[in-house]
Every structure is written in C-alpha cells, then in structure tokens.
Amino acid sequence: MKKIILIVGCVVSSLFAQAQKIKEADVPQSVKGRFSALFTEAKNIKWENESGNFSAAFNQNGNEMAALFAPNGQCLQTEKEIKLNELPLSVMQYVEKRLNNKKIKTASKITDAKSTSSYKIEVGNEYFLFDTSGKYLRTLKAN
C-alpha cells in the first residue's frame, strides 16, 4: 500500500512541477501519435513540457482533461474533471470535517499507467489528494 501511495504521490507531484508552454511542433511525434490514438475527439489542445515529459490539456466530449506522456509516447497518467457527486463519500466527509465544509472549486479523477486511480480536489489555494477509496494522502499548493 505504501508503494502505491508513493507512486501516486510522485506521479501527481509531476503535474505540479514547473511547466513550460510549448508549440505542438515541439512535441515528439511519438507523443502526438499516442495522444491522437487515445484521445480521438480531443479539442483545444495545449501542450506543456514538464521536466522532460509532455502534458496536454484539452477538452473531449465536453470534459476537461489532461494527459502526461513520457518522451517515448508512454501515457503516464490522465486527469479528468468530475462532478462532486462522483467523489467517494469519504472525500466529502473530509471536506465537511477537516475543511469546515469549504467550497470545492474543482474535482478530478487521476489514473496512472497501471490504472490506479486517485482523486484531487481544489479548495481555496490548495489541492487535496485522496487515494482510490477516498483516503486523504496529502495537500499541495495550487499554482
């Protein structure tokens, strides 16, 4: 279990590393090809270089999404914005008890390359991360 939490933490923290916007022409063909195969309906794609990996923020079928790729085209993780009622009940209980029922700005489901899921919510200027069952993992400052 500790290994899963460590892996999820490392992958998620890569989302918050300093990102640099780049042009689509600067994205390796292996990444663009894999992205196109996975996200056939993607619109409004914006690319960033994140510590040598490539992140795409986009819309697909009305959903705000992001995907992180290694330079060889391997999809490292995806993130999809979700509705609050799609969060595990324990996340909502955490917000009620620990965050004094503050308003959740956004909620998303993160899935890594091994299909392990986690949840991220934005409250105030912070992101709160939870494992697949909704157990609190850690807090990160929002950019």
N, C-alpha and C positions, 0 to 999 in steps of 0.2 A: 504494500500500500504506500509506504514511504517513497518507493521508487516511482510510482505513478504520480504522486504529488510533486515530486522533484521534477519529473519530465514535464508535466503540465505547467509548472511554475516557470521552468526555463523557456519553454516554447511561448507561453503567454508574455513573459517579460520581453521577448524579442519583438513583440508587437509594439512595445512602448520605447524601444531603442530610438535613438535619433534617426529619423528617416529623411531622405533627400528625394524630392520630386525629380522624376526623370521623364524623358520623352519615350514613347513607345519604341522608337527606333533604337534606343539604347538598351532595350530588354532583349536578352538572348533568345534566339529562335526556339530553343528547347523549352524555354519558359512559356513563350507565346503559344507554341503549339499545344503544350499540355493544358494551358489555360483555356484555349479555344475548344479543346476536346471535352473538358469538364464542364464548362460554362457556356453552352451553345447559345443562350439567349441573353448574354451579358450586354449591358448598355452603359454608356458614360463611364468608361474605364479610365482610372487614374493610377499611374504607376509610381512606385517609390522604391528606392534602394535602401534596404535596411540591413546594415552591417554585412553586405555582400549577398544577401538574399533579396528577392524581389516580391513586393507586395502590390496587389491590385485591389483597389476599392471600386465597387461597381454596383449596379442595380441589375437584378434578374427577376423577372416575373413579379415585379412590384416589391421585391425585398432588397433592403440594403445589405450588402455583403462585402467581405474582404477575403482574400486568399494569400497565403505566404508560400513562396516557392524557393527551392534551392536553385543555384545556377544551372544544374543539370536537368531541371524541369520537374523534379520531385515535389509534389504538393505536401508541404509540411503541416499546414493547418488551414482550416476555413473558419470564418466567423459570420454568423447570420443574425441579423437583428430579429428579435422575437417579441411577442406581446407579453405583458406582465403575467397573464393567466397561464402562460406556458412555462413559467419558472416553477421549480419544486416548491412545495408549501414551506419547507424549512428556510428557504431564502426569504420569503415574505415574512416569516416569523422573526428572522434575524433583523430585518429592516424595522419591524414593529418594536422589538425589544431593545436592540442594541443601537439603533439609529433614530430612535424616537419617532418612528413612522414618517421619516422624511420622504419627500417625493423622489421616486426613481425617474431619472431623465431618460435613460435608455437601458435596454436589456438585450443580451445576445448570448447565443449558444456557440461555443467554440469546439471544434472537432479536430483532433490531431491526426497524424498519418496512420496511427494504429486504431483509429475510430473511437478513441477515448474522448468523451465529452466533458465539458465543464461550462460553467455559466459566469457571465460578467455583467455587473450592473454598474451604472454610473449614478452616484448620489453626490450632490454638491460638486466639489472639485476632486473627487476620488473615484477610483474603480475598485469594486469589491469582487473578489474571485471566489467561486464555490466549485466543489467537485460535482461529479455526475449526480450524486444523491442530494446535493444542496448543502453540504457541509462547508462552512467558511474555511477558506485557505489563507488568503492574505489581502492586503489593501495596497493599491498603487496610486500615486498622484496622477491626475489627469493632466494632459499637456495644455 
